[in-house]
Amino acid sequence: MLIADSFFRRNLPHWQPLGVPFFLTYRLAGTLPGNVLNELEKKRQWMQALPRKPQYSEKQWSMHIEKKLFTFWDEYLDRDTNIQWLANPRIATIVRDNLYHHTGTKYSLWAYVIMPNHVHLLLKPDEVWEKRFEVEESGMAQYEKGPLSAILHSLRSYTAHEANKILGRSGKFWQREAFDHWVRDNAEFERIIYYIENNPVRARLVSHPEDWHFSSASDRTQRELGAFDKLA
């Protein structure tokens, strides 16, 4: 059940109701160079100029466009080899351990994959955690104050610090803004799990999802974590 509705925009639009699961993607800093971002912006402008389909509200249409664009930049990330800090097993282990560290307190985690330059997650913020970030009925929650952005901060601040120590570098590790999409129903929930866990297969890194060590598919096979809960 949706508790409250929050919609805001930075470079991307963000629609973050309370009480629902989210598909999240965050990436390493600098992994979408200027020419790729320019191409995406041209695609965005072209799509925005199209007549809005009547079954979509203005907000839904904006999110529909970003969902289409997400496919383009996710495919680019799978091909890009310039920045691949997450391919370092020590760094990927830190990211994975941090994911599990917050599981059961800040969120429930159903699926994840740590690719060489980005991370996909399917999670649902914990209800108690969400209540710390109640939004007003008017909707527009501040980006830095909502439950989802607080979760992302927890996932990225510590890991960035530790990864930079391993790499012997300083500066921005993660790109600040992440892609988020709230899950509408169980069918979409299942499709997203498949999408996440098959990312290494689509990128031609392995032949089977469970062969990619830093993923929920591998965890289920190797550590017998058991079946994930479905939508509440």
ABEGO torsion letter per residue (X at the ends): XBABBBBBBBABBBBBBBGBBBBBBBBBBGABBAAAAAAAAAAAAAAAABBBBAABBAAAAAAAAAAAAAAAAAAAAAABAABBAAABAAAAAAAAAAAAAABGAABBBABBBBBAABBBBBBBBBAAAAAAABBBAAGBBBAAABAAAAAAAAAAAAAAAAAAAAAGBBEBABBABBBBBBBABAAAAAAAAAAAAAAAAAAGABABAAABABBAAAAAAAAGAEBBBBBX
